[in-house]
Amino acid sequence: MAIKSEDGLLPGFLDPVQESTRTFRVLMNAMAHPGRVCELSAVLPPPPPLYPATGAICLTLLDLDTPLWIDPSGFPEAVLTYLRFHCGCPIASGPGEAAYAILGDGRAAPELSRFRRGDPSYPDQSATVILQVESLSNLQGTRLRGPGIESEIRLHATGLSSAFWPDLKTNHEQFPLGVDVVLVAPTSICGLPRTVEVLDKQIIRTQERTNR
C-alpha cells in the first residue's frame, strides 16, 4: 500500500539526487538507442493511472521552466496536484504550448502534429511526448531504423492505436522538425526520437490510403 504524507500527497523520490540521476541515464540511453526497450525500476508510488516509470521521468525532467500538458481525459486531478507539487511545472492550456506532454492511453492519443514541432531556426524547441502503453518488447513488432540503431530493430508495443505508426512515419518525414516520443510501460521505456524511420510496408500503405 502506498503511504501518503501528512498533507495527503504521495511521496516523490526518497533519494532525489540518486534516483533522478539513475532515471536520467536510462532515459538518455533509450533516446540514444531508439526502439530499444530499457528497464526503469522506479520505486516511487505516483497516483494512478500514472505509471511508476512515467512518474520517475516527470520528477527527473520537469521543473519551473517546462510547461506540461497532460491529457485531461486520461488523468484525474490528483495526478496534476502530484506533478505540480513535486515538479513545480506550469500546466499548459493546450498541447501546442507544452514542452512535455503526458498521454495516459496510447489507443486514444491525439496526432503528433498537435504538439510543438519547433521551427527551422530552432528545431530543438519542440515537444517531448510521453505516451503510456500496456507493454513493450523487442521480440517482434514494427521494424525501425535510424541513427543509434544497428541495421534495424523490432518494437512491439501493446496498447497503441493503429494510427500511431503512420503518424510516427509522418513525424520522421518532417525532420529536423517534429516531436520526440517516449513510450512508457509500468517499469520500462523506449525512446522514439524524430530520427526514427518506420520500415513496415503495411504501415506505409495504410498511411498512403489515408492520405488519398
N, C-alpha and C positions, 0 to 999 in steps of 0.2 A: 504494500500500500504506500502511495506517495505521501510524504509528510509535508504539510503546509506550514508556512511561517506564521507568526502571530497575527499578521495582517491578512492571512488567508491566501497569500500568493505561494505558488510552488517555487522552490528554490532554483537558482541557476547553477553554474559551475561551483563545485566545492573548492576547487583549486583553480581559479580563473586563469592564471598565467600558464600553468602546465597544460590544462585541458584545452585552452584556446590555441596554444602553440601546436599541440598534437592534432587538433582538428584542422588547423590551417595547413599543416604539412600534408595531411591526407587529401584535402581539397585541392591543393596545388598539384599533387601527384595525379589526381583524377583529371584535372584540366590539361596537364602536360601529356597525358596518355589517353586521348579521347576514346570513349567506348569501353574502357577497362573498368570493371566493377571493383571498387575499393571498399574494404570494410572500415566502418567508422563506429567503433564501440563506445558510443556516448552513454554516460551513466546518469545524466540529468533527467528528471521526470517532467517534461513540459505538459501543459494541459492538452488533452486530446481534442481533436484528432491530429494535432501537431506531433510528428514523429520525433523520437529522441535525436536522430541524426539531423533532422531539419532544425530542431531547437539548438543543437550544438553549432550548426553553421550560422544561424542567426546571431547567437551570442558571440561568435567569432568575428563576423563581418560587419554587423550593423552598429551604427553609432549616431551621434547627433547630426552628422553631415550626410547621412544616407537615407533619403526618403524611401519608405517602403509602401508598396501596395499589396494588400492581402485580400484574396478573393472573399468577398463578404458572404457569398453563398456557401462557402466551404468551411468557415471557421466561426465559432461563437465569440462573443465579446471578451470572454475570459482569455482567449489567445492574444487579442490585441492588448489587453491590460498587461499580460505577462511580458510581451515584447516591448511595450512602452517602458515598463519598469526596469527590466534587465538590460535593455539596449539603448534606451533613450532616443530611439529613432522617430523622426516625424512620420506621420501616416499620410501618404499621398491620396488625393481625392480620386485619381484615375490611373489606369495602367501606364498611360503615356507620360506621366510625371514622375515615375518612380525609378530609382537606381536599382532597386531589387524588388522582385515580386515573388510571392508565395502562393502556389496554387495547390489546393488540397485534394483535388480529384482529377487525375490525368485523363479521364474519359470525358470531362466537361470543360477542359481548358480552352480559353479563348485563343484566337490565332496569334502567332508570334508577332505579326505585323502591328498589333495594337500596342506593343511596347516600344520604348525608346530605342531607336536604331543607330543613334549617333548621326553625324553629318560628315561630308567629305573632309572638312578641315579638322574635325575632332571625332574620328570614328570610335575612340575609346569612351566617349560619353554616351554609352548605350547601357541598356538594362541587362541584368542577370536574372533569369527566370528560374526559380527553384520549384520543381514540379514533383509532387509526391505520387509515387506509383506503388503497386502492391508488392512487386518483387523484381529483382534484377539478376540476370545470369548471362555468362559468355558462352554457354554450351551450344546455343543455337540462336536463330533470330535474324534480324536485319543486318545486311552487310554494309560496313562503313569503311572509309579510308580517309586519309588526310595527314597533315603534319602530326608527328607523335605516334602514328600507327605504322607498324611494320607490315607492309603489303596491305592487309585488310583485317578487320575484326568483326565478329558477330555479336550482336547485342539483342537479348530478349528482355523486354520489359512488360510485365503483366500489369494491366490497368491503364493502358493508353487508348485514346480514340484512334480510329482508322485514319483520321486526318492528320495525325501528328507527324508521321514520317514524310508525307508530301510537303507538309508545312516546313519541316526542317530542311528539306531539299531547297525550297524557295528561299529560306533564310540564308543558306550557304551561297546561293547564286547572287546575293546582294553584297557579298564581301567586297571591300572591307567593312561595309556597314552590316547591321544585323545584331541580333541578341545572342548571348551565351546562355546555354541551358545546363542546369544541373538536375538530373533525375535522382530522386531520393526514395529509397525503401526504408523500412524502420531502422536498420542498422548498417546500411550500405549506400554508396553513392556512385554516380557515373557522370563524368563531365562530357558535354556535347557543345564545344565552342562553335562559333560560326564557320570555322575552317573545316568542319566535318562534312564529308560528301556521302550522300546516300546512294548505294550502288544497285539495290534491288530493282530489276526491270519492272516487276509487277507494280511496285510503288510508283515508279516513274510513269507508267501507263495510266495508273489511276489519276495521277495529277494532270496528265495531258487531257484526259476525258473531262475532268472538272473544269479545265480552263477553256474548253471549246464553247 
